Amino acid sequence: MVEHMKWWGWGQEGVAFHHEDKPKLAPFVSRVSGIDFNRPPVAVPDLADLAVPASQAPADLKDAFVALLGAEHVHDDDLDRVVHTYGKSMRDLIRIRRGDFGRVPDLVVYPADEAQVEAALRLSLERDLVLIPFGGGSNIVGSLEAPREETRTVVSLDVGRMRRVLEVDETSQYAVIQAGALGPDLEEQLNARGWTIGHFPDSFKHSTLGGWIATRSSGMQSDRFGDIADITKAVRVVTPRGVVVTRRVPSESTGPSVREMVLGSEGRLGIITEATVQVHRLAEERVIQAYFFPDYASGLEAMHDIAASDAYPSITRVSDENETQFTLATSKKSSAVGQLLSKGVSLYASKRKGMDPSKMCLSFIGFEGSSAHVRRSKSIVSDIVGKHGGFGVGAGPGTLYDQKKFDTPYIRDFILDRGAYGDVSETSSPWTTLKSLHDNVVAAANKAFAEIGVQGFIFCHLSHSYHIGACQYFTFAFAATGERDGLEEYEIVKSAIQQAFIDNGGTLSHHHAVGREHKRWLAEDISPAGREIVGALFGAVDPGRNLNPGAIVD
């Protein structure tokens, strides 16, 4: 059985964000954004009360899929079709709660293996269907929805039954894994043999290996293990031209990389069925240390020096002052660590270090490997932190961060329930432009807040470090005015942030992909000629536009 997230929000039924045990959070959020956490939540509608468009699939088409996959693996009920209509962006959640379903898939099919995927694609091409690959459904840029004007039958192909680790080569240190494996699925199977893939995005619990590859995902520990583009060494993809198979080799010089073409293709070239990924032995020691810097600029400079040093951390993260204040406000009343962060650190920083508590910035740096490696890396990092005016506060806060790292997305549902909107956007740029890009993005967001007449709040953290630069991950939120459509207000703010990325030398996305929400900036990012080449590639492989039409480029 394939389990899905809530049709109306993030994650599992019965799991939600709560603020009652965080006494400082509601007043803080109200002060900086006008969002009232104590406002009674808006009731989520009952799906049965909404007008879900009926399936347009002809009876004989459903029968044909049943003949290929079995009756229990071909669905046309409202719930399954709605679950597969959108991803989980704020735009998706706003629309789906309103009953604005757009173009709902007519059928949802669940192949068991590559042969069944081939058969499903062949039937789709013969009948001129639209086929949209579906992994965990966590995408937040519109990569999963069919065009609203689509008149052909739309089929969502869910790879959730294909979740096994097929092989682990312990000498070459790679694993062969089916594309439908969720993060917990593959880690459980790998950990049982003493291995890990080391890829832990925020969506880890609800996203799949195939989805990571299709969107060029990054994980929280990518500083050590690499992004999914580094981790993925070979792929198998069912395409209209046949099954694409790349070799399990460390590198090659065989013309333009077909493996790279598949990475980030969002289902436009075919359905990823299997991937060979590099794996690592489970670490002897793993720890996340917390540090504070006097300001964001100092934190960025320290992250640069760490990236250029002989230290080899798994996580390098530093929050700006706004995110730091938000994090401190989330401290639980009963948490000793929380009390340390909210009281003891501020006192120490101001009295002993001369810092302004309102400007200091929290950092998490992770270390893993042998005890000797961890000890040496921590020593190098400690010296760099001190050089930039920072100080450490131990592993306690890092332990809490590690335990809660996958819970953050639940807060979007919480604020949406209370008439507010919030989302995330991320970009990457060279070290020399990180601070100016940050400041200009914050200014653009504040200008957009003023345009729609709201207070609003935006904060940021550096989340992944590289040789030439880093990723910055922005979060924004505001209370709806009620004077105009909330979706319109949301898009004004989100568009301002995305445009500021492009205007300040960043990329339109670091790891959330292009989808439909970001594609208007693609030519500005990769050049008009680059966009034309991407479109030509999709057109050559899929001339009938049967595979996820509308994603990335029109």
C-alpha positions in Angstrom: 0.0 0.0 0.0 1.3 3.5 -0.9 0.7 6.1 1.8 0.2 9.7 0.9 0.3 13.1 2.7 -2.9 15.0 3.6 -4.8 16.1 0.5 -5.1 19.6 2.1 -1.7 20.1 3.7 1.8 18.8 4.6 2.6 15.5 6.2 0.7 12.8 8.1 -2.8 13.1 9.4 -2.8 13.8 13.2 0.6 15.6 13.1 0.6 19.4 13.3 2.5 22.4 14.5 1.7 23.7 18.0 2.8 26.9 19.7 1.3 26.5 23.2 4.5 25.1 24.7 6.5 28.0 23.2 5.4 31.0 25.2 7.5 33.6 23.4 6.6 32.6 19.9 3.1 34.0 19.5 3.9 37.5 20.8 7.1 37.6 18.7 5.3 36.6 15.5 2.5 39.0 16.1 4.9 41.8 16.7 7.0 41.3 13.5 4.3 40.1 11.1 0.8 40.8 12.4 0.0 37.1 12.4 -2.2 36.1 15.3 -1.4 32.6 16.5 -4.3 32.7 18.9 -6.8 33.3 16.2 -9.2 30.4 15.9 -8.2 28.2 13.0 -10.3 28.1 9.8 -11.8 24.7 9.5 -10.3 22.6 6.7 -13.2 21.7 4.3 -14.4 18.2 4.0 -13.5 16.8 0.6 -17.0 15.4 0.2 -18.4 18.9 0.3 -16.2 20.2 -2.5 -17.0 19.8 -6.2 -14.2 17.5 -7.5 -14.3 17.4 -11.3 -15.3 13.9 -12.5 -12.8 11.7 -14.2 -12.8 12.0 -18.0 -11.1 8.7 -18.6 -13.1 6.5 -21.0 -14.1 3.1 -19.5 -12.1 1.2 -22.1 -8.9 3.2 -21.1 -9.3 2.3 -17.5 -9.8 -1.3 -18.5 -6.6 -1.2 -20.5 -4.6 0.0 -17.5 -6.2 -2.6 -15.3 -5.1 -5.3 -17.8 -1.6 -4.0 -17.5 -1.3 -3.3 -13.7 -4.2 -5.0 -12.0 -7.5 -3.5 -10.8 -6.1 -2.7 -7.3 -3.5 -0.5 -8.9 -5.7 1.7 -11.1 -7.7 4.3 -9.2 -10.3 6.9 -10.2 -11.8 7.8 -6.8 -11.9 11.5 -5.9 -9.4 11.3 -2.9 -6.6 9.6 -4.8 -7.1 11.9 -7.8 -7.1 15.1 -5.7 -3.9 13.9 -3.8 -2.2 13.7 -7.2 -3.4 17.0 -8.5 -0.9 19.4 -6.9 2.3 19.5 -4.9 2.6 21.3 -1.6 3.5 24.9 -2.3 1.6 27.6 -0.6 0.0 28.4 -3.9 -1.1 24.7 -4.1 -2.5 24.7 -0.6 -4.4 27.9 -1.1 -6.1 26.6 -4.2 -6.9 23.2 -3.0 -8.5 24.4 0.2 -10.7 26.6 -1.9 -11.8 23.7 -4.0 -9.9 25.1 -7.0 -8.6 21.8 -8.3 -7.6 22.9 -11.8 -7.1 19.9 -14.1 -7.5 16.9 -11.8 -5.9 13.6 -13.1 -8.5 11.3 -14.5 -6.6 8.1 -13.4 -3.9 7.3 -10.9 -1.8 4.2 -11.7 0.7 2.4 -9.6 3.2 0.3 -11.6 5.2 -2.3 -9.7 8.4 -2.3 -11.8 10.1 -0.9 -14.9 8.3 -3.3 -17.2 5.0 -2.0 -16.0 6.2 1.6 -16.4 7.2 0.9 -20.0 3.8 -0.6 -20.6 2.0 2.4 -19.1 4.0 4.8 -21.1 3.5 2.9 -24.3 -0.3 2.9 -23.7 -0.2 6.6 -23.0 1.6 7.4 -26.2 -0.7 5.1 -28.2 -3.8 6.8 -26.8 -2.3 10.4 -26.7 -2.6 10.8 -22.9 -0.8 13.2 -20.6 1.4 11.2 -18.2 2.7 13.0 -15.1 5.2 11.1 -12.9 4.5 11.3 -9.1 6.9 10.4 -6.3 6.0 11.7 -2.8 4.1 14.8 -3.8 6.3 17.2 -1.8 7.2 19.5 -4.7 6.6 23.2 -4.0 7.1 24.8 -7.4 4.2 23.4 -9.4 6.0 20.4 -11.0 3.0 18.0 -10.7 0.0 19.8 -12.1 -1.5 19.4 -15.6 -2.2 22.5 -17.6 -5.7 23.7 -16.8 -6.7 23.9 -20.5 -5.6 20.3 -21.1 -8.4 18.3 -22.9 -6.6 15.0 -23.2 -7.0 12.3 -20.5 -4.5 13.0 -17.7 -2.9 10.1 -15.9 -0.7 10.4 -12.7 1.9 7.6 -12.6 2.8 7.0 -8.9 6.1 5.1 -8.5 5.4 4.5 -4.8 5.3 0.7 -5.1 8.9 0.7 -6.4 10.8 1.3 -3.2 13.5 -1.4 -2.8 17.2 -1.2 -2.4 18.2 -3.7 -5.1 21.9 -4.0 -4.6 24.8 -2.6 -2.5 28.3 -2.9 -3.9 30.4 -2.6 -0.7 33.7 -2.5 -2.6 32.6 0.3 -5.1 30.4 1.9 -2.4 27.3 2.3 -4.4 23.7 1.2 -4.1 21.1 0.5 -6.8 17.7 1.7 -5.6 14.2 1.9 -7.1 13.0 5.5 -7.8 9.9 5.3 -5.6 11.8 4.7 -2.4 11.0 7.5 0.2 13.8 8.8 2.3 13.0 6.6 5.3 12.5 3.6 3.1 16.0 3.7 1.6 17.8 4.8 4.8 16.2 1.9 6.7 17.3 -0.6 4.2 20.8 0.9 3.8 21.3 1.4 7.6 20.5 -2.3 8.1 23.7 -3.0 6.1 25.7 -0.3 7.7 25.4 2.3 4.9 23.7 5.7 4.3 23.1 7.8 1.2 23.6 10.9 3.3 20.8 12.9 1.6 18.4 14.6 4.0 16.3 17.4 2.5 13.5 19.0 4.6 11.1 16.8 2.8 13.0 13.6 3.6 10.1 11.8 5.1 7.7 12.5 2.2 10.0 12.6 -0.9 11.5 9.9 -3.1 14.8 9.2 -4.7 13.3 9.7 -8.2 11.8 13.0 -7.1 15.2 14.1 -5.7 16.8 13.4 -9.1 14.0 14.9 -11.1 14.4 18.2 -9.2 18.2 18.3 -8.5 17.6 18.2 -4.8 20.0 19.1 -2.0 20.1 17.7 1.5 21.1 19.2 4.9 24.4 17.3 4.9 25.4 18.0 1.3 28.5 19.8 2.4 29.9 16.3 3.1 27.9 13.9 0.9 27.2 16.2 -2.1 23.9 17.3 -3.7 21.8 14.6 -5.4 23.6 15.5 -8.7 26.9 14.5 -7.1 25.4 11.4 -5.4 23.6 10.0 -8.5 26.1 8.0 -10.6 23.7 6.2 -13.1 20.0 6.2 -14.0 17.4 4.1 -15.7 14.7 6.1 -17.4 11.7 5.0 -19.4 11.3 7.5 -22.3 9.3 7.7 -25.5 12.6 6.8 -27.3 13.1 3.6 -25.2 14.8 2.9 -21.9 17.8 5.1 -21.2 20.5 3.3 -19.3 23.7 5.1 -18.2 26.7 3.2 -16.9 27.7 2.8 -13.3 31.0 4.6 -13.6 32.7 7.4 -11.6 33.1 9.7 -14.6 33.0 9.6 -18.4 33.8 11.6 -21.5 31.0 10.6 -23.8 29.6 13.8 -25.1 26.9 15.8 -23.4 25.9 13.9 -20.2 22.6 12.0 -20.5 22.7 11.5 -16.8 22.9 15.3 -16.3 20.0 15.8 -18.8 17.8 13.6 -16.6 18.8 15.4 -13.4 16.3 18.2 -13.0 14.1 17.1 -15.9 10.9 17.0 -13.8 9.4 14.2 -15.8 9.7 15.9 -19.2 12.0 13.3 -20.6 10.6 10.2 -19.0 10.0 8.2 -15.8 13.0 7.5 -13.7 12.7 3.9 -12.5 16.1 3.2 -10.8 19.3 4.9 -9.9 22.8 4.0 -8.8 23.9 6.3 -6.0 27.1 6.5 -4.0 26.8 5.4 -0.3 28.9 5.8 2.8 29.5 3.8 5.9 27.5 5.0 8.9 29.7 7.4 10.8 31.6 6.4 13.9 30.7 9.8 15.4 28.1 12.5 14.5 27.6 15.8 16.3 26.1 19.2 15.5 27.6 22.1 17.3 26.0 25.5 17.8 27.7 28.8 17.6 26.8 32.5 17.7 28.3 35.3 15.6 28.0 39.1 16.3 26.2 39.6 13.0 25.3 37.9 9.7 28.3 39.3 7.8 30.6 37.8 10.3 28.8 34.5 10.0 29.1 34.5 6.2 32.8 35.3 6.4 33.3 32.4 8.8 31.4 30.0 6.5 33.6 31.1 3.6 36.8 30.4 5.6 35.4 27.0 6.8 34.7 26.0 3.2 38.3 27.0 2.2 39.9 25.2 5.2 40.9 21.6 5.8 37.8 21.0 7.9 35.3 18.8 6.3 31.9 19.5 8.0 28.7 17.8 7.0 26.5 20.9 7.8 27.4 24.6 7.6 24.4 26.8 8.5 24.2 30.3 9.8 20.9 32.3 10.3 20.6 36.0 9.8 19.4 38.1 12.8 15.7 37.8 12.0 15.8 34.0 11.7 17.9 33.9 14.9 15.3 35.9 16.8 12.6 33.6 15.4 14.5 30.5 16.5 15.1 31.9 20.0 11.4 32.6 20.3 10.6 28.9 19.6 12.2 27.8 22.8 10.0 25.6 24.9 9.2 26.7 28.4 10.4 23.4 29.8 13.6 23.2 27.8 16.8 23.8 29.6 18.5 24.3 26.3 15.9 26.7 25.3 16.4 28.7 28.4 20.1 28.7 27.8 19.6 30.1 24.3 17.0 32.7 25.2 18.6 34.0 28.4 22.1 32.8 29.1 23.5 33.4 25.6 22.1 36.9 25.3 23.5 37.9 28.6 26.9 36.3 27.8 27.0 37.8 24.3 26.3 41.4 25.6 28.3 41.4 28.8 31.3 39.3 27.9 31.6 39.6 24.1 30.2 43.1 23.5 27.6 41.8 21.0 24.2 43.4 20.3 21.8 40.5 21.1 19.4 41.8 18.5 22.0 41.4 15.7 23.7 38.2 16.8 23.3 35.1 14.5 22.9 31.5 15.3 25.0 28.8 13.4 24.8 25.1 13.3 27.9 23.2 12.1 27.8 19.4 11.8 30.7 17.0 11.9 30.7 13.3 11.2 33.2 10.5 10.5 35.9 9.0 12.6 36.5 10.4 16.1 39.9 11.7 15.0 38.3 13.5 12.0 35.6 15.0 14.0 38.0 16.2 16.7 40.3 17.8 14.1 37.5 19.4 12.2 35.9 20.8 15.3 39.3 22.4 16.3 39.7 24.0 12.9 36.2 25.4 13.0 36.5 26.6 16.5 39.6 28.7 15.6 37.7 30.2 12.5 34.6 31.0 14.6 36.8 32.8 17.2 38.6 34.7 14.4 35.3 36.1 13.3 34.1 37.1 16.8 31.9 34.1 17.4 31.7 31.6 20.3 30.3 28.1 20.7 27.5 27.0 23.0 28.0 23.2 22.7 26.0 20.4 21.1 22.7 20.7 23.0 21.0 23.1 20.6 22.3 21.1 17.7 20.8 18.0 19.1 17.4 19.7 19.2 17.8 21.0 15.7 18.6 17.5 14.5 15.6 16.1 16.2 13.1 18.7 14.7 14.7 19.3 11.3 11.9 17.6 9.4 9.0 19.3 11.2 9.4 22.8 9.8 7.0 22.5 6.8 4.1 21.8 9.2 4.1 25.5 10.2 2.8 26.6 6.8 -0.5 24.8 7.4 -0.7 26.3 10.9 -0.4 29.9 9.6 -2.7 29.2 6.6 -5.3 28.0 9.1 -5.1 31.5 10.7 -5.5 33.6 7.6 -1.8 34.1 6.9 0.6 33.2 4.1 4.2 32.1 4.2 6.6 30.2 2.0 10.2 29.6 1.2 12.5 30.5 -1.7 16.2 29.6 -2.1 19.0 30.7 -4.4 22.8 30.3 -4.7 25.5 32.8 -5.6 29.2 33.4 -5.3 30.7 34.2 -1.9 31.4 37.8 -3.0 27.7 38.6 -3.6 26.1 36.7 -0.7 25.6 39.6 1.7 24.5 42.1 -0.9 22.1 39.6 -2.4 20.7 38.9 1.0 20.2 42.6 1.8 18.6 43.3 -1.6 16.2 40.4 -1.4 15.1 41.5 2.1 14.6 45.0 0.8 12.6 43.7 -2.2 10.3 41.6 0.1 9.7 44.6 2.4 8.9 46.7 -0.6 6.3 44.1 -1.7 4.9 43.9 1.8 4.4 47.7 1.7 2.8 47.5 -1.7 0.0 45.2 -0.5 -0.2 47.0 2.9 1.0 44.4 5.3 3.7 44.3 7.9 5.3 41.0 6.8 8.5 39.3 8.0 11.4 37.7 6.1 14.4 35.8 7.3 17.2 33.7 5.9 20.0 31.2 6.5 23.0 30.0 4.6 22.3 26.3 4.2 24.9 24.8 1.8 28.5 25.8 1.2 30.5 25.2 -1.9 34.0 26.1 -3.3 32.8 29.3 -5.0 29.7 30.2 -3.0 26.7 29.1 -1.1 22.9 28.7 -0.9 20.8 31.1 1.0 17.3 30.0 2.0 14.7 32.6 2.7 11.4 32.3 4.6 8.6 34.9 4.5 5.2 35.3 6.1 2.5 37.9 6.4 -1.1 38.2 7.5 -3.6 38.6 4.7 -5.3 42.0 4.4 -8.6 40.7 3.3 -8.8 43.6 0.8 -7.7 41.6 -2.2 -7.3 37.9 -3.1 -4.8 36.2 -0.8 -3.2 34.3 -3.7 -2.6 37.6 -5.5 -0.9 39.0 -2.4 1.2 35.9 -2.0 2.4 36.0 -5.6 3.3 39.7 -5.4 5.7 38.9 -2.5 7.0 35.6 -3.9 7.6 37.2 -7.4 9.5 40.1 -5.8 11.8 37.7 -4.0 12.4 35.6 -7.1 13.2 38.7 -9.3 15.6 39.9 -6.7 17.5 36.6 -6.9 17.9 37.1 -10.7 18.7 40.9 -10.4 21.5 40.2 -7.9 23.3 37.4 -9.6 21.6 34.4 -8.0 19.9 31.5 -9.6 16.1 31.2 -9.6 16.3 28.1 -7.5 19.1 26.1 -5.7 17.2 22.9 -5.1 13.4 23.3 -5.3 13.4 23.1 -9.2 11.6 25.2 -11.9 8.2 23.6 -12.2 5.5 26.1 -13.4 6.0 28.7 -10.7 9.6 29.6 -11.6 9.7 29.1 -15.4 9.1 32.8 -16.2 12.6 33.5 -15.0 14.3 30.7 -16.8 15.6 32.7 -19.8 17.0 35.4 -17.4 18.8 32.6 -15.5 20.2 30.4 -18.2 19.9 32.8 -21.2 17.2 32.8 -23.9 19.5 30.5 -26.0 19.8 28.1 -23.1 16.0 28.0 -22.6 15.6 27.3 -26.3 18.0 24.4 -26.1 16.2 22.9 -23.1 12.9 23.3 -25.0 14.3 21.6 -28.1 15.6 18.7 -26.0 12.1 18.1 -24.6 10.5 18.5 -28.0 12.8 16.0 -29.6 12.3 13.3 -26.9 8.6 13.9 -26.5 7.2 15.6 -29.6 3.6 14.8 -28.6 4.0 16.7 -25.3 2.7 13.6 -23.4 5.1 13.8 -20.5 4.3 16.5 -17.9 3.7 19.3 -20.5 4.2 22.8 -19.2 6.9 22.1 -16.6 10.2 24.0 -16.9 9.4 25.5 -20.3 6.3 25.9 -22.4 
